Each structure stands twice: as C-alpha cells, then as structure tokens.
C-alpha cells in the first residue's frame, strides 16, 4: 500500500515538473490591429531571427523587469506615455494573451 502511494506521488510530481517546463504560447495584438503568435521557451536560448518570415509561432524571449530593448524580446516593463506597456520588435503591444493548451 505504501509503495502504491509513493508511486502515485512521484508520478504527480513528474507531471507537474514536466508541465511547468513546457513552452508557453501567446497571441500578441498590436495597436495597428495586427496579430502575431509567439512562443516563449524558458529552457532554450534560441530565438527566431528578426527577419524570420516562416508562418509559425516565433520563438522569442520575454523580459519582465530591468530590461534593455532587444529586437526578439518582448519587453514588458518599458514606460511609454506614463503607463507600463509591452514592446516587441519596436511596436507597442495592445494586448498579450496566453494561449491555453487543451
């Protein structure tokens, strides 16, 4: 009985760790109305180059505090017009929505 409980707890722990390390997908909407899907993978240093024109969720980096602007990084802490806004590839972000996995 103790072994069964231990196996269940270990299995649940592995599932939680696996899910927390998965990349996250976001839908980025700009003020001009254009929409772009991006992927943030915290386990990888790779980002799509700025000139990437392939139709897919571009891999980007996300910086939430004390950031310097970078072309392939979503910067979430820049002060624009006295309010905190996001910036990506030089465009101001109107909204960014996490796309939930099904």
Secondary structure, DSSP 8 states (H G I E B T S, - for coil): -HHHHHHHHHHHHHHHHHHHTS-EEEEEEETTS-EEEEEE-TT------TT---SS-EEEEEE-SS----TTEEEEEEEETTEEEEEETTEEEEEEEEE---
